[in-house]
Amino acid sequence: MSGAISPTGISNPSTESSFSSAGTFSVNHARRLVNDYAEGESPSDQTSKVLNAFLEHLPSESAGVVADDIISNSNDLTTLADHYITSILVPIRAGGGKTPKPVSMRPGMSGDDIDEIAATITPQTRNQTKLKADCLARDGNRCQITGAYDVDTMTRLLPDTEVDKLTTVNTEASHIIPFSMAAFSDADRHSKSQLWEAIYHMFPNVRSFTTDDINDTRNAMTICAAFHTLFGRLNLCLEPTATTNRYRVKKYRGFPSIFNNLLPSDSFVTFTAHDGRFPLPDPKLLSLHASIGAVLHASGMAEIIQKVLEDRKELHCLAADGSTQVGMLLLVF
């Protein structure tokens, strides 16, 4: 995604000039530093791929934050990349599972900021039944991507002869920011706060979103059950456009081809609120989700993380000492 971020989180070419020449210089300088590092990088080191992917695929404001981090930590880029992997990529990619604990802090990360967040976040209880009902009411009982109707709702409301005339699917309410980001014990409060600090640092425009909002309809959407896992894995994302509530559907490697015919033919969807009590998905959150999806796949980390998740039982026999980035992921999980 390119262009500056507007207050709604949508990439807006008209505000590109707000990303100053100084900011552009910082990003270019950061790229040079990363490329210099890559010249001596070992084959197992993902540092340059990860950092370049963040610079390339984040909105301008966030890319500027990453550029400043790279410039400030040019002598410790591996630790910075490890922090981005464990505190940004893995937690958003973890989906409905247990959110891993961060194992690498950002150089210069403020303990005061983490303590401030720890004092304000509150653990939440999952209530998928209510969230699904609210999303269905707002979304007109339809999947936001395919447009197909929720089969259970239609079966309850209409006679079978009418239901047979509709395209129906099983739907679920999918969180944009994973629910696991708001599920924690007191013992995990500090480590969870590190994750929120990392997100707020990289995406300043979502600072108003907290754990209290995790089950809000602004952070959820009705999608067919087949797409729920793919959305959580970031094999499927919705990229905001310059038009309010209009999104480009982005699919990545790992998206099963059997589902291609369920996607809109023009690759765009437009959200409409059918019940004003429940706000539409927040474009800032969908922008964050889409940006992380692009970074995951451009850097190759999507496949690495997926393999660690799938092979965790077999991989436990390997030395999980954090000496490589795969070893570091073993520590995370």
TITORBA-612166 format. One record per atom (N, C-alpha, C): x, y, z; residue in one letter. Coordinates in steps of 0.001 Angstrom, whole numbers, padded with zeros to 6 digits, always signed. Layout:
XYZa;...
// end
This chain:
+000851-001178+000000m;+000000+000000+000000m;+000886+001226+000000m;+000608+002172-000877s;+001429+003368-000944s;+000574+004576-000677s;+001223+005709-000479g;+000483+006935-000203g;+000403+007192+001281g;+000076+008430+001634a;-000006+008797+003048a;-001306+008317+003650a;-001301+008153+004950i;-002488+007690+005652i;-003339+008881+006049i;-004605+008816+005695s;-005547+009855+006085s;-006101+009530+007454s;-006911+010433+008060p;-007480+010123+009374p;-008316+008858+009386p;-008820+008429+008225t;-009613+007207+008182t;-008770+005983+007958t;-007462+006172+007759g;-006587+005034+007530g;-006485+004654+006081g;-007108+005419+005158i;-007094+005100+003745i;-005924+005795+003073i;-005253+005063+002188s;-004168+005661+001440s;-004732+006722+000508s;-004261+007944+000641n;-004844+009066-000086n;-003756+009820-000834n;-003693+009674-002177p;-002643+010335-002942p;-002629+011838-002741p;-003778+012470-002469s;-003838+013918-002334s;-003060+014418-001122s;-002782+013521-000156t;-002039+013922+001035t;-000588+013477+000979t;-000158+012969-000186e;+001202+012467-000317e;+002227+013548-000007e;+001895+014805-000328s;+002843+015880-000089s;+003120+016082+001390s;+002183+015585+002257s;+002382+015734+003693s;+003529+014866+004192s;+003867+013841+003393f;+005033+013026+003752f;+006247+013780+003234f;+006914+014495+004102s;+007918+015489+003733s;+009117+014873+003039s;+009888+015778+002401s;+011115+015325+001766s;+012060+014725+002792s;+012008+015244+004018a;+012833+014672+005093a;+012438+013238+005361a;+011106+012969+005345g;+010642+011600+005551g;+011072+010695+004420g;+010991+011194+003180t;+011426+010407+002037t;+012918+010107+002130t;+013698+011108+002538f;+015135+010903+002715f;+015400+009824+003752f;+014638+009848+004863s;+014831+008859+005923s;+014592+007451+005404s;+013513+007270+004641v;+013208+005944+004104v;+014306+005499+003150v;+014745+006383+002269n;+015812+006022+001325n;+017119+005718+002054n;+017418+006518+003059h;+018632+006267+003851h;+018534+004932+004572h;+017345+004635+005117a;+017145+003359+005806a;+017329+002196+004839a;+016826+002327+003621r;+017004+001262+002624r;+018484+001019+002344r;+019254+002099+002239r;+020681+001940+001981r;+021361+001209+003136r;+020976+001547+004359l;+021562+000869+005517l;+021229-000624+005509l;+019991-000939+005184v;+019572-002349+005149v;+020292-003079+004026v;+020403-002446+002866n;+021086-003092+001743n;+022576-003277+002035n;+023183-002340+002748d;+024577-002511+003159d;+024708-003718+004087d;+023752-003852+005015y;+023767-005000+005931y;+023630-006306+005152y;+022780-006294+004117a;+022496-007518+003359a;+023730-008069+002659a;+024700-007220+002380e;+025891-007677+001665e;+026659-008722+002464e;+026613-008649+003779g;+027319-009635+004597g;+026396-010582+005331g;+025142-010646+004907e;+024121-011430+005604e;+024269-012917+005300e;+024084-013753+006312s;+024130-015201+006104s;+022830-015673+005466s;+022837-016837+004805p;+021624-017335+004136p;+020433-017528+005076p;+020694-017827+006347s;+019598-018072+007291s;+019073-016801+007939s;+019724-015681+007678d;+019356-014403+008294d;+018266-013734+007461d;+017129-013468+008071q;+016001-012847+007376q;+015942-011333+007571q;+016952-010775+008220t;+016885-009377+008635t;+016586-008417+007490t;+017367-008469+006412s;+017182-007503+005326s;+015846-007697+004626s;+015420-008946+004458k;+014129-009197+003820k;+012985-008613+004644k;+013062-008805+005948v;+012005-008307+006833v;+011978-006784+006843v;+013120-006160+007049l;+013156-004706+007146l;+012787-004039+005821l;+013275-004568+004706n;+012907-003989+003409n;+011419-004151+003126n;+010844-005271+003556a;+009410-005482+003344a;+008585-004465+004129a;+009003-004169+005350f;+008306-003144+006132f;+008428-001778+005461f;+009597-001427+004984l;+009785-000127+004331l;+008954-000024+003056l;+008822-001140+002353e;+008161-001131+001050e;+006642-001175+001145e;+006099-001863+002131h;+004675-002195+002107h;+003837-001522+003198h;+004436-000699+004033l;+003652+000022+005032l;+003190+001356+004473l;+002080+001904+005000p;+001697+003282+004668p;+002822+004235+005037p;+002832+005405+004428s;+003960+006326+004564s;+004302+006655+006014s;+003283+006940+006836e;+003544+007294+008230e;+004273+006170+008946e;+003801+004953+008750s;+004405+003803+009416s;+005782+003488+008839s;+005945+003645+007528a;+007261+003431+006919a;+008281+004419+007479a;+007817+005642+007738g;+008702+006624+008343g;+009145+006224+009735g;+008231+005621+010505v;+008578+005130+011845v;+009644+004043+011742v;+009446+003102+010821v;+010410+002015+010641v;+011758+002570+010185v;+011732+003545+009268a;+012977+004149+008801a;+013749+004771+009957a;+013038+005491+010813d;+013696+006103+011978d;+014278+005036+012897d;+013541+003923+013079d;+014057+002831+013909d;+015344+002260+013313d;+015346+002075+012001i;+016525+001501+011335i;+017732+002435+011469i;+017496+003714+011236i;+018594+004684+011318i;+019136+004766+012742i;+018221+004734+013724s;+018638+004829+015131s;+019342+003572+015618s;+019092+002445+014944n;+019637+001167+015394n;+020435+000484+014286n;+021147+001290+013509s;+021866+000756+012352s;+022934-000255+012742s;+023384-000227+013988n;+024400-001188+014435n;+023785-002440+015048n;+022454-002518+015067d;+021794-003673+015686d;+020516-004006+014920d;+020637-004132+013610l;+019456-004347+012776l;+018823-005716+012998l;+019621-006704+013360t;+019058-008038+013598t;+018100-008023+014782t;+018486-007352+015858t;+017593-007254+017015t;+016322-006506+016653t;+016431-005462+015844l;+015251-004718+015423l;+014333-005599+014589l;+014895-006344+013640a;+014075-007246+012814a;+013410-008318+013672a;+014156-008875+014633d;+013583-009886+015527d;+012406-009301+016316d;+012553-008056+016742h;+011460-007391+017458h;+010229-007267+016568h;+010412-006843+015337y;+009277-006707+014417y;+008612-008065+014174y;+009421-009104+014061i;+008866-010440+013816i;+008039-010907+015006i;+008622-010824+016208t;+007973-011404+017382t;+006887-010523+017976t;+006961-009217+017746s;+005991-008315+018374s;+004956-007745+017415s;+005162-007927+016106i;+004203-007430+015122i;+003693-008564+014233i;+004596-009213+013502l;+004174-010212+012515l;+003518-011427+013150l;+004181-012009+014150v;+003647-013238+014751v;+002329-013004+015476v;+002189-011964+016320p;+000907-011781+017015p;-000277-011545+016077p;-000082-010775+015010i;-001182-010548+014077i;-001459-011813+013271i;-000406-012566+012941r;-000559-013804+012172r;-001095-014950+013032r;-000930-014874+014347a;-001303-015995+015220a;-002792-016296+015167a;-003593-015315+014752g;-005022-015548+014590g;-005713-015911+015871g;-006547-016951+015804g;-007362-017309+016957g;-006621-018102+018014g;-005346-018449+017743g;-004600-019208+018720g;-004060-018323+019826g;-003295-018941+020708k;-002672-018201+021805k;-001621-017257+021238k;-001684-015988+021627t;-000694-015035+021160t;+000646-015330+021820t;+001704-015551+021019p;+003013-015805+021604p;+003534-014602+022380p;+004447-014861+023296k;+005058-013771+024042k;+006205-013176+023219k;+006378-011859+023257p;+007518-011269+022557p;+008817-011686+023225p;+009832-011970+022424v;+011114-012363+023000v;+012202-011340+022693v;+011883-010351+021872s;+012895-009370+021507s;+012295-007974+021590s;+012849-007137+022485m;+012389-005768+022598m;+013093-004889+021571m;+012408-003842+021159r;+013004-002890+020237r;+014092-002111+020952r;+015270-001989+020363p;+016304-001175+021013p;+015764+000221+021309p;+015927+000665+022539g;+015417+001981+022923g;+013960+001985+023317g;+013334+000814+023359m;+011928+000706+023734m;+011738+001226+025164m;+010727+002059+025377s;+010528+002698+026670s;+009746+001807+027630s;+010367+001513+028766g;+009656+000764+029790g;+008491+001533+030370g;+008596+002870+030396d;+007502+003693+030909d;+006266+003562+030031d;+006473+003535+028712d;+005341+003387+027795d;+004658+002043+027998d;+005457+001002+028192i;+004893-000333+028412i;+004116-000365+029722i;+004654+000233+030759d;+003963+000263+032051d;+002653+001040+031954d;+002651+002113+031170e;+001430+002904+031004e;+000344+002092+030308e;+000739+001347+029301i;-000233+000495+028604i;-000708-000621+029522i;+000212-001199+030269a;-000148-002291+031185a;-001180-001855+032215a;-001144-000581+032579a;-002078-000071+033586a;-003468+000175+033013a;-003578+000170+031680t;-004867+000519+031073t;-005554-000636+030353t;-004801-001627+029889i;-005452-002706+029153i;-006190-003636+030112i;-007289-004185+029625t;-008095-005103+030432t;-008399-006350+029616t;-008288-007530+030230p;-008585-008766+029497p;-010069-008842+029145p;-010348-009417+027983q;-011722-009500+027487q;-012182-010951+027405q;-013488-011125+027391t;-014102-012450+027255t;-014654-012600+025846t;-014377-013723+025236r;-014873-013965+023886r;-016385-014180+023920r;-017103-013509+023034n;-018549-013698+022906n;-018902-013719+021427n;-018569-014824+020777q;-018758-014920+019338q;-020222-014905+018936q;-021096-015434+019803t;-022511-015475+019461t;-023075-014070+019302t;-022803-013203+020262k;-023282-011826+020181k;-022607-011076+019035k;-021285-011249+018910l;-020570-010541+017852l;-021091-010951+016478l;-021343-012228+016272k;-021857-012672+014985k;-023239-012090+014723k;-024088-012069+015736a;-025441-011518+015558a;-025379-010041+015206a;-024507-009288+015889d;-024378-007861+015606d;-023837-007629+014190d;-022840-008403+013803c;-022262-008248+012466c;-023262-008633+011379c;-024005-009711+011606l;-025006-010113+010624l;-026059-009030+010444l;-026507-008425+011554a;-027500-007352+011460a;-026945-006182+010648a;-025713-005816+010911r;-025086-004701+010193r;-024831-005040+008730r;-024435-006286+008459d;-023999-006680+007122d;-025121-007234+006256d;-026356-007091+006705g;-027481-007574+005906g;-027525-009068+005782g;-027004-009765+006794n;-027000-011234+006835n;-026182-011849+005702n;-025151-011115+005259r;-024365-011593+004127r;-022868-011553+004443r;-022136-012457+003796c;-020681-012422+003830c;-020218-011147+003144c;-019304-010421+003793q;-018841-009139+003268q;-017999-009281+002013q;-017475-010456+001750i;-016603-010647+000590i;-017337-011322-000559i;-018061-012389-000282t;-018734-013120-001356t;-020118-012585-001665t;-020750-011928-000696g;-022122-011463-000872g;-023160-012535-000634g;-022725-013758-000318a;-023665-014848-000070a;-024336-014670+001292a;-025572-015134+001382y;-026348-014999+002609y;-025966-016076+003629y;-026109-015729+004900d;-025882-016689+005974d;-026990-017731+005957d;-026625-018992+005778v;-027613-020046+005574v;-028485-020238+006810v;-027929-020163+007996d;-028728-020387+009200d;-029784-019300+009369d;-029395-018054+009110t;-030351-016951+009252t;-031457-017064+008220t;-031099-017334+006988m;-032106-017421+005925m;-033049-018610+006143m;-032496-019709+006644t;-033336-020881+006915t;-034338-020576+008023t;-033919-019744+008964r;-034805-019369+010066r;-035873-018366+009615r;-035540-017501+008683l;-036440-016419+008297l;-037365-016756+007124l;-036908-017655+006249l;-037629-017877+004999l;-038018-019340+004821l;-039058-019600+004045p;-039386-020990+003707p;-038308-021579+002805p;-038218-022889+002791d;-037169-023558+002023d;-037203-023175+000551d;-038386-022983+000009t;-038493-022644-001414t;-037827-021310-001727t;-037855-020378-000778e;-037207-019084-000978e;-035703-019169-000721e;-035333-019962+000279v;-033909-020127+000583v;-033186-020742-000606v;-033853-021674-001289d;-033224-022348-002422d;-032897-021391-003563d;-033544-020237-003577k;-033294-019258-004647k;-032072-018382-004353k;-031574-018472-003140l;-030457-017629-002720l;-029140-018398-002752l;-028050-017673-002860t;-026721-018250-002654t;-026396-018108-001175t;-026214-019232-000513t;-026008-019205+000941t;-024698-019891+001320t;-024173-019482+002465v;-022951-020088+003005v;-023047-020091+004524v;-022197-020874+005148n;-022020-020761+006593n;-021086-019576+006844n;-021497-018677+007724t;-020676-017502+007995t;-020176-017488+009430t;-019148-016693+009656e;-018602-016477+010989e;-018222-015014+011123e;-018140-014536+012358a;-017660-013185+012615a;-016150-013259+012818a;-015422-012612+011947s;-013968-012663+011999s;-013414-011375+012586s;-012567-011499+013617h;-011867-010346+014157h;-010812-009872+013158h;-010565-008571+013119i;-009482-008011+012305i;-008191-008046+013111i;-008149-007337+014231i;-007077-007527+015209i;-007458-008761+016018i;-006612-009785+016074p;-007003-011054+016695p;-007498-010881+018127p;-008518-011656+018490f;-009047-011616+019847f;-007962-011941+020868f;-007013-012788+020474s;-005961-013191+021410s;-005144-012013+021922s;-005178-010881+021211m;-004476-009692+021691m;-005110-009122+022957m;-006341-009518+023250a;-007036-009014+024437a;-007316-010123+025442a;-006689-011270+025260a;-006874-012393+026183a;-005557-012632+026915a;-005543-012382+028208f;-004310-012550+028959f;-004616-012627+030452f;-003678-013214+031172s;-003761-013273+032633s;-002917-012137+033206s;-003015-011930+034496d;-002190-010902+035129d;-000704-011187+034926d;-000345-012469+034901a;+001054-012837+034709a;+001556-012461+033318a;+000629-012408+032357d;+001007-012092+030979d;+000787-010625+030626d;+000323-009827+031580r;-000046-008442+031284r;+001132-007649+030697r;+002308-007804+031273h;+003450-007005+030813h;+003859-007400+029391h;+003923-008709+029116s;+004321-009147+027774s;+003275-008741+026733s;+001993-008794+027112k;+000945-008351+026188k;+001055-006851+025938k;+001418-006103+026954s;+001592-004653+026800s;+002730-004332+025837s;+003768-005176+025824q;+004853-004987+024867q;+004335-005083+023435q;+003417-006016+023202l;+002859-006174+021860l;+002056-004943+021459l;+001238-004449+022387w;+000434-003256+022086w;+001334-002044+021873w;+002405-001928+022651e;+003321-000807+022460e;+003943-000865+021069e;+004314-002068+020629a;+004921-002222+019308a;+003947-001822+018206a;+002685-002207+018358i;+001667-001848+017363i;+001428-000347+017360i;+001266+000246+018534y;+001032+001689+018604y;+002227+002467+018056y;+003418+001962+018295h;+004622+002630+017809h;+004652+002636+016281h;+004353+001500+015673m;+004434+001396+014218m;+003211+001960+013523m;+002051+001889+014172f;+000796+002357+013576f;+000153+003387+014510f;+000677+004605+014546p;+000178+005609+015501p;-001306+005922+015340p;-001854+005696+014145n;-003252+006063+013928n;-004243+005074+014538n;-003774+004008+015188v;-004697+003080+015859v;-004565+003161+017383v;-003898+004209+017879r;-003701+004314+019324r;-005005+004389+020111r;-006076+004852+019480s;-007352+004940+020193s;-008022+003574+020331s;-007533+002564+019613f;-008092+001217+019694f;-007413+000471+020826f;-008209-000086+021750t;-007656-000774+022913t;-008262-002166+023051t;-007843-002867+024077t;-008413-004194+024331t;-009916-004120+024556t;-010405-003002+025080d;-011843-002858+025316d;-012643-002888+024019d;-011974-002635+022889d;-012657-002554+021597d;-012543-003830+020781d;-011917-004854+021339i;-011604-006037+020544i;-012859-006722+020009i;-013966-006677+020767n;-015211-007313+020334n;-016205-006322+019745n;-015747-005132+019426d;-016593-004138+018777d;-016743-004495+017296d;-017880-004148+016707t;-018074-004464+015288t;-017108-003700+014392t;-016469-002645+014901r;-015434-001964+014124r;-014238-002875+013880r;-014118-003917+014694n;-013000-004848+014577n;-013457-006222+014106n;-014582-006277+013420a;-015100-007581+012999a;-015915-007447+011724a;-016047-008561+011032m;-016828-008581+009800m;-017376-009978+009569m;-018515-010030+008893t;-019120-011301+008540t;-018444-011839+007294t;-017844-013022+007399i;-017282-013670+006213i;-017629-015151+006247i;-017603-015768+005087c;-017937-017188+005032c;-016902-017982+005815c;-017345-019085+006381a;-016486-019870+007265a;-015197-020291+006572a;-015274-020564+005270a;-014081-020999+004535a;-013011-019921+004484a;-013430-018651+004577f;-012477-017546+004492f;-011937-017109+005858f;-012579-017562+006933h;-012194-017089+008257h;-010736-017439+008572h;-010373-018692+008360t;-008999-019113+008620t;-008025-018396+007702t;-008393-018231+006430l;-007513-017571+005464l;-007293-016105+005823l;-008334-015451+006336f;-008206-014062+006767f;-007301-013971+007991f;-007460-014923+008914g;-006626-014942+010107g;-005165-015217+009793g;-004912-016028+008765r;-003540-016326+008351r;-002952-015227+007467r;-003772-014265+007105l;-003400-013180+006208l;-003060-013665+004803l;-003681-014784+004412n;-003665-015191+003007n;-004726-014428+002226n;-005593-013743+002959l;-006678-012949+002381l;-006778-011660+003178l;-006725-010530+002480c;-006769-009225+003144c;-007651-008273+002353c;-008080-007215+003022l;-008871-006167+002381l;-008106-004853+002486l;-007678-004342+001373e;-006850-003143+001323e;-007728-001922+001080e;-007733-000944+001986p;-008553+000252+001790p;-008185+000992+000499p;-009184+001626-000094t;-008974+002458-001269t;-009293+003905-000909t;-009188+004804-001883a;-009497+006210-001646a;-010994+006446-001492a;-011817+005457-001829t;-013267+005561-001694t;-013704+004971-000359t;-014436+005729+000421t;-014861+005286+001746t;-015595+003957+001686t;-015170+003017+002529n;-015788+001687+002678n;-015663+000814+001432n;-014741+001156+000537r;-014464+000327-000635r;-013064-000263-000459r;-012957-001577-000688y;-011709-002287-000425y;-011324-003170-001607y;-010020-003257-001815r;-009482-004194-002798r;-009214-005527-002102r;-009725-006614-002654v;-009507-007940-002094v;-008141-008436-002554v;-007275-008733-001594k;-005926-009200-001903k;-005781-010647-001428k;-005352-011523-002305k;-005083-012903-001919k;-003609-013186-002151k;-003091-014102-001342y;-001669-014411-001395y;-001461-015915-001530y;-000197-016263-001735r;+000172-017671-001816r;-000360-018408-000603r;-000975-019533-000835g;-001622-020265+000247g;-003133-020131+000211g;-003638-019236-000668f;-005083-019126-000841f;-005527-020230-001797f;-006387-021163-001359p;-006760-022305-002203p;-007500-021861-003471p;-007071-022372-004602s;-007655-021952-005882s;-009124-022325-006011s;-009577-023328-005246i;-010980-023728-005328i;-011920-022601-004907i;-011372-021638-004132f;-012197-020528-003650f;-012126-019294-004549f;-011358-019373-005630n;-011210-018195-006491n;-012542-017705-007028n;-013431-018650-007350n;-014715-018245-007949n;-015667-017629-006925n;-015283-017656-005641l;-016112-017008-004628l;-015756-015537-004451l;-014604-015127-004985l;-014161-013747-004848l;-014857-012867-005885l;-015045-011579-005582p;-015674-010677-006557p;-014842-010595-007822p;-015508-010580-008968s;-014808-010630-010251s;-013915-009426-010489s;-014271-008277-009910d;-013453-007076-010102d;-012473-006837-008954d;-012438-007768-007998s;-011516-007722-006856s;-011812-006595-005869s;-013012-006019-005900f;-013372-004955-004967f;-014663-005305-004230f;-014749-004849-002983v;-015982-004956-002212v;-016287-003595-001599v;-017567-003321-001414t;-018003-002084-000768t;-018894-002452+000403t;-018588-001921+001570f;-019359-002213+002772f;-020512-001231+002918f;-021664-001758+003322t;-022847-000935+003590t;-023428-001357+004936t;-023735-000386+005776a;-024334-000679+007081a;-025842-000804+006932a;-026372-001988+007236h;-027814-002229+007176h;-028475-001993+008530h;-027683-001807+009555d;-028180-001517+010898d;-027222-000511+011535d;-027676+000719+011655g;-026814+001793+012120g;-026351+001674+013551g;-026893+000741+014299r;-026438+000560+015679r;-025015+000018+015744r;-024577-000615+014665f;-023295-001315+014684f;-022371-000735+013611f;-021289-000067+014033p;-020372+000568+013076p;-019736-000431+012114p;-019435+000062+010917l;-018738-000748+009926l;-017288-000995+010358l;-016628-001991+009756p;-015214-002229+010066p;-014382-000968+009885p;-013460-000751+010814d;-012616+000439+010812d;-011542+000307+009728d;-011500+001237+008766p;-010482+001132+007708p;-009061+001196+008225p;-008843+001845+009372k;-007490+001880+009937k;-007044+000480+010348k;-007966-000302+010905l;-007631-001660+011323l;-007437-002573+010117l;-008284-002407+009103l;-008119-003209+007892l;-006839-002829+007153l;-006460-001555+007219s;-005199-001121+006617s;-004016-001773+007331s;-004063-001805+008661l;-003007-002462+009429l;-002918-003935+009043l;-004059-004603+009009h;-004112-006028+008673h;-003547-006274+007276h;-003950-005449+006309a;-003484-005625+004935a;-001995-005335+004809a;-001520-004324+005533s;-000101-003982+005487s;+000753-005115+006034s;+000339-005671+007165i;+001088-006784+007758i;+001034-007994+006840i;-000109-008214+006191g;-000207-009313+005231g;+000800-009155+004105g;+000908-007943+003569a;+001856-007690+002485a;+003296-007910+002951a;+003611-007466+004153v;+004969-007633+004701v;+005280-009111+004910v;+004347-009835+005485l;+004546-011261+005741l;+004913-012004+004473l;+004179-011742+003407h;+004387-012504+002172h;+005580-011994+001385h;+005818-010691+001384a;+006969-010149+000665a;+008286-010584+001300a;+008291-010733+002619s;+009518-011087+003338s;+009770-012586+003386s;+008748-013383+003057g;+008869-014831+003186g;+008550-015346+004574g;+008220-014447+005510m;+007961-014872+006870m;+006634-015606+007006m;+005701-015389+006093a;+004414-016092+006169a;+004633-017596+006116a;+005470-018047+005195e;+005724-019479+005066e;+006556-020001+006224e;+007516-019205+006688i;+008348-019642+007809i;+007501-019822+009066i;+006644-018832+009359i;+005796-018921+010549i;+004825-020076+010428i;+004232-020270+009244q;+003298-021365+009046q;+003978-022709+009258q;+005201-022845+008758k;+005913-024112+008922k;+006212-024384+010388k;+006593-023347+011126v;+006859-023522+012557v;+005584-023957+013274v;+004463-023341+012918l;+003195-023709+013540l;+002822-025157+013232l;+003009-025571+011969e;+002612-026917+011563e;+003543-027987+012122e;+004818-027656+012210d;+005810-028658+012590d;+006287-028524+014029d;+005552-027764+014846r;+006027-027467+016197r;+006373-028738+016972r;+005565-029761+016869k;+005823-030966+017647k;+007112-031641+017215k;+007371-031634+015908e;+008604-032237+015416e;+009807-031348+015698e;+009590-030022+015633l;+010701-029096+015775l;+011178-028951+017212l;+010409-029457+018186h;+010820-029264+019575h;+012145-029948+019872h;+012522-030896+019005c;+013790-031585+019242c;+014977-030720+018837c;+014731-029632+018074l;+015810-028742+017681l;+016189-027824+018834l;+017389-027332+018802a;+017853-026421+019859a;+017171-025080+019708a;+016250-024777+020620a;+015516-023513+020564a;+016224-022477+021418a;+017421-022076+020973d;+018209-021142+021756d;+018146-019730+021215d;+017370-019510+020148g;+017233-018176+019604g;+018425-017729+018786g;+019348-018642+018467s;+020558-018251+017748s;+020284-017975+016280s;+019175-018481+015745t;+018728-018135+014404t;+017296-017640+014515t;+016786-017032+013415q;+015437-016504+013507q;+014394-017616+013568q;+014676-018807+012998v;+013781-019941+013186v;+013844-020410+014632v;+015054-020467+015193g;+015191-020825+016600g;+014493-019820+017501g;+014551-018561+017113m;+013876-017510+017880m;+012361-017726+017848m;+011824-018173+016703l;+010391-018438+016617l;+009988-019619+017495l;+010881-020589+017634l;+010585-021704+018535l;+010411-021221+019964l;+011222-020231+020331l;+011082-019666+021662l;+009757-018929+021814l;+009334-018240+020765v;+008088-017496+020794v;+006908-018423+020996v;+006896-019535+020253f;+005764-020447+020319f;+005942-021455+021449f;
// end
